[in-house]
Amino acid sequence: MKSAGIGAGLVAAVALLIWLGTGFFIVQEGQQAVITQFGKYHSTVGAGFNWRMPYPVQRHELIFVTQIRSVDVGRDVVIKATGLRESAMLTEDENIVEIKFAVQYRLSDARAYLFESKDPTGAVVQAAETAVREVVGKMKMDSALSDERDQIAPRVRALMQKILDRYKVGIEVVGINLQQGGVRPPEQVQAAFDDVLKAGQERERAKNEAQAYANDVIPRAVGAASRLKEEADAYKSRIVAQAQGDAQRFKSVLTEYQKAPQVTRDRMYIDAMQQIYSSVTKVMVDSKQGSNLLYLPLDKLIQMTGQVAADTAALPSPISVPNTDTVNNTSAATDVRTRDAARARTRETR
């Protein structure tokens, strides 16, 4: 009898250990476990090896809190009462646009996600529709389709987060993704608004090209202006220095002129004549005999001398000692022809 009682106690102890062992569980990375005791929230534990009171005293439910979840908003279902799709919304100027987008969210509080809302996903959809209708309702149709289109998503996200925080559903909105063609007018006027969008895009393209042209031309113009300014400054410095040098030279000449006026005048005349005659080939000299002008065709003389030298060099001849009398006779003949030409011109002048 006693041994039977001991055996029953051992069986009960083993059964108790097995029952207690069922309370161990593992929570994976990125998960949270919500523990309830007799159906009421008890605690939340994170990743790792954990233990709770075995069933039916306590239970646990694993929730993925880092997983990004997504829900689409704006379906093409037509509402019979209005004849419009669910995605149709009214703008500030009383026009209709259709918006389709996806909401990405994750859980920030597992307890609130399980116990504060009966349908958390439905709450997300309702909050998204409420937020987008409020945002679009404060925009004009043209702004919603073009200028302020990129501002719809961040405004909807901020307003959605405020609504969900008031509901305390433990959800964090990660992002709002407008679908391709997500903001569009009704089908009846789609073609006209496509033309408007193309015109706006063409305007932006022309604006960007003009800005690029300005960015290219303005630096070059600034560089050219800077270069011209530097050249003007250099020219100014050169002219001022030259003028100062001329003034200083004039002062020195004036000092010498005051000491010896005649000598200074003669010297200045000689320098001026030397500078003038150095660049001319024809000279006319007053002979002071009967007021006749003696014309010296220096350019013809130089040309004739050069031509004679060239012809002499071109003729093949043996090496011999040149005849001095022949050269002298040639020079004399040239002088005679020159004098005869001068006399003929003098007679014509008279």
Backbone hydrogen bonds, N-H to C=O, Kabsch-Sander energy under -0.5 kcal/mol:
donor,donor_aa,acceptor,acceptor_aa,energy
5,G,1,M,-1.6
6,I,2,K,-1.9
7,G,3,S,-2.3
8,A,4,A,-2.0
9,G,5,G,-2.1
10,L,6,I,-2.4
11,V,7,G,-2.3
12,A,8,A,-2.3
13,A,9,G,-2.4
14,V,10,L,-2.7
15,A,11,V,-2.5
16,L,12,A,-2.3
17,L,13,A,-2.6
18,I,14,V,-2.6
19,W,15,A,-2.4
20,L,16,L,-2.8
21,G,17,L,-2.3
22,T,18,I,-1.1
23,G,20,L,-1.6
24,F,21,G,-1.5
25,F,50,N,-2.6
27,V,48,G,-3.1
28,Q,26,I,-0.6
31,Q,28,Q,-1.7
32,Q,63,I,-2.4
33,A,45,V,-2.8
34,V,32,Q,-0.5
34,V,61,E,-2.5
35,I,33,A,-0.6
35,I,43,S,-3.2
36,T,59,R,-2.7
37,Q,40,K,-3.3
38,F,36,T,-0.6
38,F,57,V,-1.7
40,K,37,Q,-1.4
42,H,35,I,-3.0
43,S,35,I,-1.6
45,V,33,A,-2.5
48,G,27,V,-2.5
50,N,25,F,-3.1
50,N,48,G,-0.6
52,R,23,G,-1.7
57,V,54,P,-1.7
58,Q,53,M,-0.5
58,Q,54,P,-1.1
59,R,36,T,-2.4
61,E,34,V,-1.6
63,I,32,Q,-3.0
65,V,30,G,-1.8
65,V,63,I,-0.7
66,T,30,G,-1.3
69,R,67,Q,-0.6
69,R,105,Y,-3.5
71,V,103,V,-1.8
73,V,101,F,-3.0
79,I,84,L,-3.4
80,K,78,V,-0.5
83,G,79,I,-3.1
86,E,77,V,-1.5
87,S,75,R,-1.0
88,A,85,R,-1.4
89,M,97,V,-2.9
91,T,95,N,-2.9
92,E,136,V,-0.6
92,E,139,M,-3.6
94,E,91,T,-1.5
97,V,89,M,-2.4
98,E,184,R,-3.4
99,I,87,S,-1.9
100,K,182,G,-1.3
101,F,73,V,-2.1
102,A,177,N,-2.4
103,V,71,V,-3.0
104,Q,102,A,-0.5
104,Q,175,G,-2.6
105,Y,69,R,-2.7
106,R,172,E,-2.2
108,S,170,G,-2.5
109,D,170,G,-1.5
113,Y,109,D,-2.0
114,L,110,A,-1.7
115,F,111,R,-2.5
116,E,112,A,-2.2
123,A,119,D,-2.1
124,V,120,P,-1.9
125,V,121,T,-2.1
126,Q,122,G,-2.7
127,A,123,A,-2.4
128,A,124,V,-2.3
129,E,125,V,-2.5
130,T,126,Q,-2.3
131,A,127,A,-2.4
132,V,128,A,-2.6
133,R,129,E,-2.0
134,E,130,T,-1.8
135,V,131,A,-2.5
136,V,132,V,-2.7
137,G,133,R,-1.9
138,K,134,E,-0.6
138,K,135,V,-1.0
139,M,136,V,-1.9
144,A,140,K,-2.5
145,L,141,M,-1.9
146,S,142,D,-1.4
147,D,142,D,-0.6
148,E,143,S,-1.9
149,R,146,S,-0.9
151,Q,148,E,-0.9
152,I,149,R,-1.3
153,A,149,R,-0.5
155,R,151,Q,-1.5
156,V,152,I,-2.6
157,R,153,A,-2.5
158,A,154,P,-2.1
159,L,155,R,-2.2
160,M,156,V,-2.7
161,Q,157,R,-2.2
162,K,158,A,-1.7
163,I,159,L,-2.0
164,L,160,M,-2.8
165,D,161,Q,-2.2
166,R,162,K,-1.7
167,Y,163,I,-1.8
168,K,164,L,-1.4
169,V,164,L,-1.2
172,E,106,R,-3.1
174,V,104,Q,-2.7
174,V,172,E,-0.5
175,G,104,Q,-1.6
177,N,102,A,-2.6
178,L,176,I,-0.6
179,Q,100,K,-1.8
182,G,179,Q,-2.5
184,R,98,E,-2.2
184,R,182,G,-0.6
189,V,186,P,-1.3
190,Q,187,E,-0.9
193,F,189,V,-1.9
194,D,190,Q,-1.9
195,D,191,A,-1.7
196,V,192,A,-1.6
197,L,193,F,-2.3
198,K,194,D,-2.4
199,A,195,D,-2.2
200,G,196,V,-2.3
201,Q,197,L,-2.5
202,E,198,K,-2.5
203,R,199,A,-2.2
204,E,200,G,-2.3
205,R,201,Q,-2.3
206,A,202,E,-2.6
207,K,203,R,-2.4
208,N,204,E,-2.5
209,E,205,R,-2.5
210,A,206,A,-2.4
211,Q,207,K,-2.2
212,A,208,N,-2.4
213,Y,209,E,-2.6
214,A,210,A,-2.5
215,N,211,Q,-2.5
216,D,212,A,-1.3
217,V,213,Y,-2.8
218,I,214,A,-2.4
220,R,216,D,-0.9
221,A,217,V,-2.8
222,V,218,I,-2.8
223,G,219,P,-2.5
224,A,220,R,-2.7
225,A,221,A,-2.7
226,S,222,V,-2.4
227,R,223,G,-2.5
228,L,224,A,-2.8
229,K,225,A,-2.4
230,E,226,S,-2.3
231,E,227,R,-2.6
232,A,228,L,-2.7
233,D,229,K,-2.6
234,A,230,E,-2.5
235,Y,231,E,-2.9
236,K,232,A,-2.8
237,S,233,D,-2.5
238,R,234,A,-2.5
239,I,235,Y,-2.9
240,V,236,K,-2.7
241,A,237,S,-2.3
242,Q,238,R,-2.6
243,A,239,I,-3.0
244,Q,240,V,-2.6
245,G,241,A,-2.3
246,D,242,Q,-2.9
247,A,243,A,-2.7
248,Q,244,Q,-2.4
249,R,245,G,-2.7
250,F,246,D,-2.7
251,K,247,A,-2.2
252,S,248,Q,-2.1
253,V,249,R,-2.6
254,L,250,F,-2.8
255,T,251,K,-2.0
256,E,252,S,-2.0
257,Y,253,V,-2.8
258,Q,254,L,-2.2
259,K,255,T,-1.1
260,A,256,E,-2.7
264,T,260,A,-1.9
265,R,261,P,-2.4
266,D,262,Q,-2.7
267,R,263,V,-2.4
268,M,264,T,-2.3
269,Y,265,R,-2.4
270,I,266,D,-2.8
271,D,267,R,-2.3
272,A,268,M,-2.1
273,M,269,Y,-2.6
274,Q,270,I,-2.4
275,Q,271,D,-1.9
276,I,272,A,-2.1
277,Y,273,M,-2.9
278,S,274,Q,-1.0
279,S,276,I,-1.4
280,V,277,Y,-0.9
283,V,296,L,-1.5
285,V,294,L,-2.6
287,S,285,V,-0.6
287,S,292,N,-2.1
292,N,289,Q,-0.7
294,L,285,V,-3.0
295,Y,293,L,-0.6
296,L,283,V,-2.4
296,L,294,L,-0.6
298,L,296,L,-2.1
299,D,281,T,-1.0
301,L,297,P,-2.3
302,I,298,L,-2.7
303,Q,299,D,-2.2
304,M,300,K,-3.0
305,T,301,L,-2.6
306,G,302,I,-2.3
307,Q,303,Q,-2.2
308,V,304,M,-2.5
309,A,305,T,-2.1
310,A,306,G,-2.1
311,D,307,Q,-2.6
312,T,308,V,-2.3
313,A,309,A,-1.9
314,A,310,A,-1.6
315,L,311,D,-1.3
324,T,322,P,-0.6
327,V,323,N,-1.6
328,N,324,T,-2.2
329,N,325,D,-2.6
330,T,326,T,-2.3
331,S,327,V,-2.4
332,A,328,N,-2.5
333,A,329,N,-2.6
334,T,330,T,-2.3
335,D,331,S,-2.3
336,V,332,A,-2.4
337,R,333,A,-2.3
338,T,334,T,-2.2
339,R,335,D,-2.6
340,D,336,V,-2.6
341,A,337,R,-2.3
342,A,338,T,-2.1
343,R,339,R,-2.7
344,A,340,D,-2.3
345,R,341,A,-2.0
346,T,342,A,-2.1
347,R,343,R,-2.5
348,E,344,A,-2.3
349,T,345,R,-2.1
350,R,346,T,-2.0
